[in-house]
Amino acid sequence: MVLAVGGGACVVWAERGGHRWVRRVATVTLAASELVRRSEKRRRRSVTRTTSGGD
């Protein structure tokens, strides 16, 4: 939880012109969140296929 909040703070700070390390942390945070979103979409699709195709 602390990492998520810290990463979000770095994203905001980077948008306002933060230091180089802040921009790197923000980039990593955004990439990680994109991976989580994609995996959640895949998981939802597989659950939907499994439950709707059972008949």
mmCIF file of the N, C-alpha and C atoms, coordinates in Angstrom:
data_MODEL
# 
_entry.id   MODEL 
# 
loop_
_atom_site.group_PDB 
_atom_site.id 
_atom_site.type_symbol 
_atom_site.label_atom_id 
_atom_site.label_alt_id 
_atom_site.label_comp_id 
_atom_site.label_asym_id 
_atom_site.label_entity_id 
_atom_site.label_seq_id 
_atom_site.pdbx_PDB_ins_code 
_atom_site.Cartn_x 
_atom_site.Cartn_y 
_atom_site.Cartn_z 
_atom_site.occupancy 
_atom_site.B_iso_or_equiv 
_atom_site.pdbx_formal_charge 
_atom_site.auth_seq_id 
_atom_site.auth_comp_id 
_atom_site.auth_asym_id 
_atom_site.auth_atom_id 
_atom_site.pdbx_PDB_model_num 
ATOM 1   N N  . MET A 1 1  ? 0.828   -1.193  0.000   1.00 0.00 ? 1  MET A N  1 
ATOM 2   C CA . MET A 1 1  ? 0.000   0.000   0.000   1.00 0.00 ? 1  MET A CA 1 
ATOM 3   C C  . MET A 1 1  ? 0.874   1.260   0.000   1.00 0.00 ? 1  MET A C  1 
ATOM 4   N N  . VAL A 1 2  ? 1.914   1.220   0.813   1.00 0.00 ? 2  VAL A N  1 
ATOM 5   C CA . VAL A 1 2  ? 2.816   2.372   0.892   1.00 0.00 ? 2  VAL A CA 1 
ATOM 6   C C  . VAL A 1 2  ? 3.508   2.593   -0.446  1.00 0.00 ? 2  VAL A C  1 
ATOM 7   N N  . LEU A 1 3  ? 3.880   1.491   -1.113  1.00 0.00 ? 3  LEU A N  1 
ATOM 8   C CA . LEU A 1 3  ? 4.529   1.613   -2.421  1.00 0.00 ? 3  LEU A CA 1 
ATOM 9   C C  . LEU A 1 3  ? 3.590   2.238   -3.452  1.00 0.00 ? 3  LEU A C  1 
ATOM 10  N N  . ALA A 1 4  ? 2.328   1.857   -3.412  1.00 0.00 ? 4  ALA A N  1 
ATOM 11  C CA . ALA A 1 4  ? 1.360   2.414   -4.357  1.00 0.00 ? 4  ALA A CA 1 
ATOM 12  C C  . ALA A 1 4  ? 1.180   3.915   -4.137  1.00 0.00 ? 4  ALA A C  1 
ATOM 13  N N  . VAL A 1 5  ? 1.061   4.317   -2.888  1.00 0.00 ? 5  VAL A N  1 
ATOM 14  C CA . VAL A 1 5  ? 0.897   5.743   -2.577  1.00 0.00 ? 5  VAL A CA 1 
ATOM 15  C C  . VAL A 1 5  ? 2.166   6.509   -2.955  1.00 0.00 ? 5  VAL A C  1 
ATOM 16  N N  . GLY A 1 6  ? 3.326   5.945   -2.623  1.00 0.00 ? 6  GLY A N  1 
ATOM 17  C CA . GLY A 1 6  ? 4.592   6.590   -2.978  1.00 0.00 ? 6  GLY A CA 1 
ATOM 18  C C  . GLY A 1 6  ? 4.769   6.703   -4.483  1.00 0.00 ? 6  GLY A C  1 
ATOM 19  N N  . GLY A 1 7  ? 4.394   5.650   -5.199  1.00 0.00 ? 7  GLY A N  1 
ATOM 20  C CA . GLY A 1 7  ? 4.483   5.697   -6.657  1.00 0.00 ? 7  GLY A CA 1 
ATOM 21  C C  . GLY A 1 7  ? 3.551   6.743   -7.239  1.00 0.00 ? 7  GLY A C  1 
ATOM 22  N N  . GLY A 1 8  ? 2.345   6.818   -6.690  1.00 0.00 ? 8  GLY A N  1 
ATOM 23  C CA . GLY A 1 8  ? 1.396   7.838   -7.153  1.00 0.00 ? 8  GLY A CA 1 
ATOM 24  C C  . GLY A 1 8  ? 1.904   9.247   -6.891  1.00 0.00 ? 8  GLY A C  1 
ATOM 25  N N  . ALA A 1 9  ? 2.528   9.435   -5.748  1.00 0.00 ? 9  ALA A N  1 
ATOM 26  C CA . ALA A 1 9  ? 3.100   10.752  -5.442  1.00 0.00 ? 9  ALA A CA 1 
ATOM 27  C C  . ALA A 1 9  ? 4.217   11.098  -6.422  1.00 0.00 ? 9  ALA A C  1 
ATOM 28  N N  . CYS A 1 10 ? 5.017   10.101  -6.786  1.00 0.00 ? 10 CYS A N  1 
ATOM 29  C CA . CYS A 1 10 ? 6.087   10.345  -7.766  1.00 0.00 ? 10 CYS A CA 1 
ATOM 30  C C  . CYS A 1 10 ? 5.521   10.687  -9.142  1.00 0.00 ? 10 CYS A C  1 
ATOM 31  N N  . VAL A 1 11 ? 4.405   10.061  -9.503  1.00 0.00 ? 11 VAL A N  1 
ATOM 32  C CA . VAL A 1 11 ? 3.775   10.379  -10.792 1.00 0.00 ? 11 VAL A CA 1 
ATOM 33  C C  . VAL A 1 11 ? 3.342   11.842  -10.810 1.00 0.00 ? 11 VAL A C  1 
ATOM 34  N N  . VAL A 1 12 ? 2.704   12.279  -9.737  1.00 0.00 ? 12 VAL A N  1 
ATOM 35  C CA . VAL A 1 12 ? 2.265   13.675  -9.646  1.00 0.00 ? 12 VAL A CA 1 
ATOM 36  C C  . VAL A 1 12 ? 3.469   14.618  -9.658  1.00 0.00 ? 12 VAL A C  1 
ATOM 37  N N  . TRP A 1 13 ? 4.492   14.287  -8.893  1.00 0.00 ? 13 TRP A N  1 
ATOM 38  C CA . TRP A 1 13 ? 5.690   15.116  -8.816  1.00 0.00 ? 13 TRP A CA 1 
ATOM 39  C C  . TRP A 1 13 ? 6.388   15.184  -10.174 1.00 0.00 ? 13 TRP A C  1 
ATOM 40  N N  . ALA A 1 14 ? 6.440   14.070  -10.868 1.00 0.00 ? 14 ALA A N  1 
ATOM 41  C CA . ALA A 1 14 ? 7.082   14.040  -12.191 1.00 0.00 ? 14 ALA A CA 1 
ATOM 42  C C  . ALA A 1 14 ? 6.318   14.912  -13.179 1.00 0.00 ? 14 ALA A C  1 
ATOM 43  N N  . GLU A 1 15 ? 4.991   14.903  -13.087 1.00 0.00 ? 15 GLU A N  1 
ATOM 44  C CA . GLU A 1 15 ? 4.185   15.749  -13.967 1.00 0.00 ? 15 GLU A CA 1 
ATOM 45  C C  . GLU A 1 15 ? 4.487   17.234  -13.753 1.00 0.00 ? 15 GLU A C  1 
ATOM 46  N N  . ARG A 1 16 ? 4.909   17.571  -12.552 1.00 0.00 ? 16 ARG A N  1 
ATOM 47  C CA . ARG A 1 16 ? 5.221   18.963  -12.236 1.00 0.00 ? 16 ARG A CA 1 
ATOM 48  C C  . ARG A 1 16 ? 6.699   19.282  -12.419 1.00 0.00 ? 16 ARG A C  1 
ATOM 49  N N  . GLY A 1 17 ? 7.438   18.360  -13.050 1.00 0.00 ? 17 GLY A N  1 
ATOM 50  C CA . GLY A 1 17 ? 8.834   18.621  -13.361 1.00 0.00 ? 17 GLY A CA 1 
ATOM 51  C C  . GLY A 1 17 ? 9.807   18.179  -12.290 1.00 0.00 ? 17 GLY A C  1 
ATOM 52  N N  . GLY A 1 18 ? 9.585   17.017  -11.717 1.00 0.00 ? 18 GLY A N  1 
ATOM 53  C CA . GLY A 1 18 ? 10.445  16.516  -10.652 1.00 0.00 ? 18 GLY A CA 1 
ATOM 54  C C  . GLY A 1 18 ? 11.826  16.108  -11.146 1.00 0.00 ? 18 GLY A C  1 
ATOM 55  N N  . HIS A 1 19 ? 12.620  15.639  -10.221 1.00 0.00 ? 19 HIS A N  1 
ATOM 56  C CA . HIS A 1 19 ? 13.981  15.199  -10.513 1.00 0.00 ? 19 HIS A CA 1 
ATOM 57  C C  . HIS A 1 19 ? 13.974  13.973  -11.427 1.00 0.00 ? 19 HIS A C  1 
ATOM 58  N N  . ARG A 1 20 ? 15.153  13.643  -11.949 1.00 0.00 ? 20 ARG A N  1 
ATOM 59  C CA . ARG A 1 20 ? 15.279  12.505  -12.862 1.00 0.00 ? 20 ARG A CA 1 
ATOM 60  C C  . ARG A 1 20 ? 14.829  11.202  -12.194 1.00 0.00 ? 20 ARG A C  1 
ATOM 61  N N  . TRP A 1 21 ? 15.228  10.968  -10.941 1.00 0.00 ? 21 TRP A N  1 
ATOM 62  C CA . TRP A 1 21 ? 14.858  9.723   -10.271 1.00 0.00 ? 21 TRP A CA 1 
ATOM 63  C C  . TRP A 1 21 ? 13.350  9.646   -10.048 1.00 0.00 ? 21 TRP A C  1 
ATOM 64  N N  . VAL A 1 22 ? 12.714  10.798  -9.848  1.00 0.00 ? 22 VAL A N  1 
ATOM 65  C CA . VAL A 1 22 ? 11.260  10.822  -9.660  1.00 0.00 ? 22 VAL A CA 1 
ATOM 66  C C  . VAL A 1 22 ? 10.572  10.420  -10.958 1.00 0.00 ? 22 VAL A C  1 
ATOM 67  N N  . ARG A 1 23 ? 11.094  10.918  -12.076 1.00 0.00 ? 23 ARG A N  1 
ATOM 68  C CA . ARG A 1 23 ? 10.511  10.549  -13.365 1.00 0.00 ? 23 ARG A CA 1 
ATOM 69  C C  . ARG A 1 23 ? 10.675  9.061   -13.638 1.00 0.00 ? 23 ARG A C  1 
ATOM 70  N N  . ARG A 1 24 ? 11.804  8.495   -13.221 1.00 0.00 ? 24 ARG A N  1 
ATOM 71  C CA . ARG A 1 24 ? 12.023  7.046   -13.411 1.00 0.00 ? 24 ARG A CA 1 
ATOM 72  C C  . ARG A 1 24 ? 11.058  6.234   -12.555 1.00 0.00 ? 24 ARG A C  1 
ATOM 73  N N  . VAL A 1 25 ? 10.898  6.624   -11.306 1.00 0.00 ? 25 VAL A N  1 
ATOM 74  C CA . VAL A 1 25 ? 9.964   5.917   -10.427 1.00 0.00 ? 25 VAL A CA 1 
ATOM 75  C C  . VAL A 1 25 ? 8.542   6.039   -10.971 1.00 0.00 ? 25 VAL A C  1 
ATOM 76  N N  . ALA A 1 26 ? 8.191   7.202   -11.483 1.00 0.00 ? 26 ALA A N  1 
ATOM 77  C CA . ALA A 1 26 ? 6.862   7.401   -12.062 1.00 0.00 ? 26 ALA A CA 1 
ATOM 78  C C  . ALA A 1 26 ? 6.663   6.507   -13.278 1.00 0.00 ? 26 ALA A C  1 
ATOM 79  N N  . THR A 1 27 ? 7.684   6.376   -14.109 1.00 0.00 ? 27 THR A N  1 
ATOM 80  C CA . THR A 1 27 ? 7.592   5.520   -15.288 1.00 0.00 ? 27 THR A CA 1 
ATOM 81  C C  . THR A 1 27 ? 7.389   4.062   -14.885 1.00 0.00 ? 27 THR A C  1 
ATOM 82  N N  . VAL A 1 28 ? 8.134   3.616   -13.902 1.00 0.00 ? 28 VAL A N  1 
ATOM 83  C CA . VAL A 1 28 ? 7.994   2.237   -13.416 1.00 0.00 ? 28 VAL A CA 1 
ATOM 84  C C  . VAL A 1 28 ? 6.604   2.024   -12.809 1.00 0.00 ? 28 VAL A C  1 
ATOM 85  N N  . THR A 1 29 ? 6.129   2.999   -12.063 1.00 0.00 ? 29 THR A N  1 
ATOM 86  C CA . THR A 1 29 ? 4.804   2.896   -11.446 1.00 0.00 ? 29 THR A CA 1 
ATOM 87  C C  . THR A 1 29 ? 3.710   2.797   -12.502 1.00 0.00 ? 29 THR A C  1 
ATOM 88  N N  . LEU A 1 30 ? 3.787   3.636   -13.522 1.00 0.00 ? 30 LEU A N  1 
ATOM 89  C CA . LEU A 1 30 ? 2.776   3.604   -14.579 1.00 0.00 ? 30 LEU A CA 1 
ATOM 90  C C  . LEU A 1 30 ? 2.838   2.299   -15.364 1.00 0.00 ? 30 LEU A C  1 
ATOM 91  N N  . ALA A 1 31 ? 4.032   1.798   -15.624 1.00 0.00 ? 31 ALA A N  1 
ATOM 92  C CA . ALA A 1 31 ? 4.172   0.525   -16.333 1.00 0.00 ? 31 ALA A CA 1 
ATOM 93  C C  . ALA A 1 31 ? 3.600   -0.625  -15.509 1.00 0.00 ? 31 ALA A C  1 
ATOM 94  N N  . ALA A 1 32 ? 3.870   -0.626  -14.213 1.00 0.00 ? 32 ALA A N  1 
ATOM 95  C CA . ALA A 1 32 ? 3.341   -1.676  -13.337 1.00 0.00 ? 32 ALA A CA 1 
ATOM 96  C C  . ALA A 1 32 ? 1.817   -1.625  -13.277 1.00 0.00 ? 32 ALA A C  1 
ATOM 97  N N  . SER A 1 33 ? 1.264   -0.434  -13.214 1.00 0.00 ? 33 SER A N  1 
ATOM 98  C CA . SER A 1 33 ? -0.194  -0.319  -13.164 1.00 0.00 ? 33 SER A CA 1 
ATOM 99  C C  . SER A 1 33 ? -0.823  -0.790  -14.465 1.00 0.00 ? 33 SER A C  1 
ATOM 100 N N  . GLU A 1 34 ? -0.162  -0.537  -15.583 1.00 0.00 ? 34 GLU A N  1 
ATOM 101 C CA . GLU A 1 34 ? -0.662  -1.016  -16.874 1.00 0.00 ? 34 GLU A CA 1 
ATOM 102 C C  . GLU A 1 34 ? -0.642  -2.543  -16.932 1.00 0.00 ? 34 GLU A C  1 
ATOM 103 N N  . LEU A 1 35 ? 0.405   -3.163  -16.416 1.00 0.00 ? 35 LEU A N  1 
ATOM 104 C CA . LEU A 1 35 ? 0.472   -4.624  -16.370 1.00 0.00 ? 35 LEU A CA 1 
ATOM 105 C C  . LEU A 1 35 ? -0.645  -5.201  -15.507 1.00 0.00 ? 35 LEU A C  1 
ATOM 106 N N  . VAL A 1 36 ? -0.914  -4.564  -14.378 1.00 0.00 ? 36 VAL A N  1 
ATOM 107 C CA . VAL A 1 36 ? -1.991  -5.032  -13.499 1.00 0.00 ? 36 VAL A CA 1 
ATOM 108 C C  . VAL A 1 36 ? -3.334  -4.903  -14.202 1.00 0.00 ? 36 VAL A C  1 
ATOM 109 N N  . ARG A 1 37 ? -3.562  -3.788  -14.876 1.00 0.00 ? 37 ARG A N  1 
ATOM 110 C CA . ARG A 1 37 ? -4.822  -3.604  -15.610 1.00 0.00 ? 37 ARG A CA 1 
ATOM 111 C C  . ARG A 1 37 ? -5.014  -4.675  -16.668 1.00 0.00 ? 37 ARG A C  1 
ATOM 112 N N  . ARG A 1 38 ? -3.969  -4.938  -17.435 1.00 0.00 ? 38 ARG A N  1 
ATOM 113 C CA . ARG A 1 38 ? -4.072  -5.953  -18.490 1.00 0.00 ? 38 ARG A CA 1 
ATOM 114 C C  . ARG A 1 38 ? -4.341  -7.340  -17.925 1.00 0.00 ? 38 ARG A C  1 
ATOM 115 N N  . SER A 1 39 ? -3.670  -7.674  -16.839 1.00 0.00 ? 39 SER A N  1 
ATOM 116 C CA . SER A 1 39 ? -3.883  -9.001  -16.255 1.00 0.00 ? 39 SER A CA 1 
ATOM 117 C C  . SER A 1 39 ? -5.299  -9.114  -15.690 1.00 0.00 ? 39 SER A C  1 
ATOM 118 N N  . GLU A 1 40 ? -5.825  -8.040  -15.126 1.00 0.00 ? 40 GLU A N  1 
ATOM 119 C CA . GLU A 1 40 ? -7.202  -8.055  -14.620 1.00 0.00 ? 40 GLU A CA 1 
ATOM 120 C C  . GLU A 1 40 ? -8.198  -8.236  -15.764 1.00 0.00 ? 40 GLU A C  1 
ATOM 121 N N  . LYS A 1 41 ? -7.960  -7.575  -16.887 1.00 0.00 ? 41 LYS A N  1 
ATOM 122 C CA . LYS A 1 41 ? -8.846  -7.738  -18.046 1.00 0.00 ? 41 LYS A CA 1 
ATOM 123 C C  . LYS A 1 41 ? -8.842  -9.181  -18.527 1.00 0.00 ? 41 LYS A C  1 
ATOM 124 N N  . ARG A 1 42 ? -7.638  -9.758  -18.620 1.00 0.00 ? 42 ARG A N  1 
ATOM 125 C CA . ARG A 1 42 ? -7.540  -11.157 -19.061 1.00 0.00 ? 42 ARG A CA 1 
ATOM 126 C C  . ARG A 1 42 ? -8.249  -12.083 -18.088 1.00 0.00 ? 42 ARG A C  1 
ATOM 127 N N  . ARG A 1 43 ? -8.074  -11.832 -16.802 1.00 0.00 ? 43 ARG A N  1 
ATOM 128 C CA . ARG A 1 43 ? -8.706  -12.678 -15.790 1.00 0.00 ? 43 ARG A CA 1 
ATOM 129 C C  . ARG A 1 43 ? -10.226 -12.587 -15.878 1.00 0.00 ? 43 ARG A C  1 
ATOM 130 N N  . ARG A 1 44 ? -10.737 -11.379 -16.051 1.00 0.00 ? 44 ARG A N  1 
ATOM 131 C CA . ARG A 1 44 ? -12.191 -11.202 -16.166 1.00 0.00 ? 44 ARG A CA 1 
ATOM 132 C C  . ARG A 1 44 ? -12.730 -11.900 -17.397 1.00 0.00 ? 44 ARG A C  1 
ATOM 133 N N  . ARG A 1 45 ? -12.000 -11.797 -18.510 1.00 0.00 ? 45 ARG A N  1 
ATOM 134 C CA . ARG A 1 45 ? -12.447 -12.458 -19.736 1.00 0.00 ? 45 ARG A CA 1 
ATOM 135 C C  . ARG A 1 45 ? -12.492 -13.963 -19.559 1.00 0.00 ? 45 ARG A C  1 
ATOM 136 N N  . SER A 1 46 ? -11.496 -14.537 -18.931 1.00 0.00 ? 46 SER A N  1 
ATOM 137 C CA . SER A 1 46 ? -11.468 -15.985 -18.757 1.00 0.00 ? 46 SER A CA 1 
ATOM 138 C C  . SER A 1 46 ? -12.572 -16.436 -17.805 1.00 0.00 ? 46 SER A C  1 
ATOM 139 N N  . VAL A 1 47 ? -12.872 -15.654 -16.758 1.00 0.00 ? 47 VAL A N  1 
ATOM 140 C CA . VAL A 1 47 ? -13.943 -16.000 -15.842 1.00 0.00 ? 47 VAL A CA 1 
ATOM 141 C C  . VAL A 1 47 ? -15.281 -15.909 -16.558 1.00 0.00 ? 47 VAL A C  1 
ATOM 142 N N  . THR A 1 48 ? -15.474 -14.893 -17.395 1.00 0.00 ? 48 THR A N  1 
ATOM 143 C CA . THR A 1 48 ? -16.722 -14.731 -18.135 1.00 0.00 ? 48 THR A CA 1 
ATOM 144 C C  . THR A 1 48 ? -16.925 -15.879 -19.103 1.00 0.00 ? 48 THR A C  1 
ATOM 145 N N  . ARG A 1 49 ? -15.895 -16.274 -19.811 1.00 0.00 ? 49 ARG A N  1 
ATOM 146 C CA . ARG A 1 49 ? -15.987 -17.397 -20.749 1.00 0.00 ? 49 ARG A CA 1 
ATOM 147 C C  . ARG A 1 49 ? -16.307 -18.685 -20.019 1.00 0.00 ? 49 ARG A C  1 
ATOM 148 N N  . THR A 1 50 ? -15.697 -18.899 -18.886 1.00 0.00 ? 50 THR A N  1 
ATOM 149 C CA . THR A 1 50 ? -15.892 -20.127 -18.119 1.00 0.00 ? 50 THR A CA 1 
ATOM 150 C C  . THR A 1 50 ? -17.323 -20.218 -17.587 1.00 0.00 ? 50 THR A C  1 
ATOM 151 N N  . THR A 1 51 ? -17.863 -19.131 -17.073 1.00 0.00 ? 51 THR A N  1 
ATOM 152 C CA . THR A 1 51 ? -19.189 -19.165 -16.474 1.00 0.00 ? 51 THR A CA 1 
ATOM 153 C C  . THR A 1 51 ? -20.297 -19.124 -17.517 1.00 0.00 ? 51 THR A C  1 
ATOM 154 N N  . SER A 1 52 ? -20.093 -18.454 -18.644 1.00 0.00 ? 52 SER A N  1 
ATOM 155 C CA . SER A 1 52 ? -21.171 -18.337 -19.634 1.00 0.00 ? 52 SER A CA 1 
ATOM 156 C C  . SER A 1 52 ? -21.176 -19.511 -20.611 1.00 0.00 ? 52 SER A C  1 
ATOM 157 N N  . GLY A 1 53 ? -20.078 -20.195 -20.782 1.00 0.00 ? 53 GLY A N  1 
ATOM 158 C CA . GLY A 1 53 ? -20.014 -21.276 -21.774 1.00 0.00 ? 53 GLY A CA 1 
ATOM 159 C C  . GLY A 1 53 ? -20.249 -22.655 -21.195 1.00 0.00 ? 53 GLY A C  1 
ATOM 160 N N  . GLY A 1 54 ? -20.770 -22.748 -19.990 1.00 0.00 ? 54 GLY A N  1 
ATOM 161 C CA . GLY A 1 54 ? -20.907 -24.036 -19.311 1.00 0.00 ? 54 GLY A CA 1 
ATOM 162 C C  . GLY A 1 54 ? -22.092 -24.875 -19.740 1.00 0.00 ? 54 GLY A C  1 
ATOM 163 N N  . ASP A 1 55 ? -23.074 -24.342 -20.476 1.00 0.00 ? 55 ASP A N  1 
ATOM 164 C CA . ASP A 1 55 ? -24.284 -25.108 -20.833 1.00 0.00 ? 55 ASP A CA 1 
ATOM 165 C C  . ASP A 1 55 ? -24.074 -25.999 -21.981 1.00 0.00 ? 55 ASP A C  1 
# 
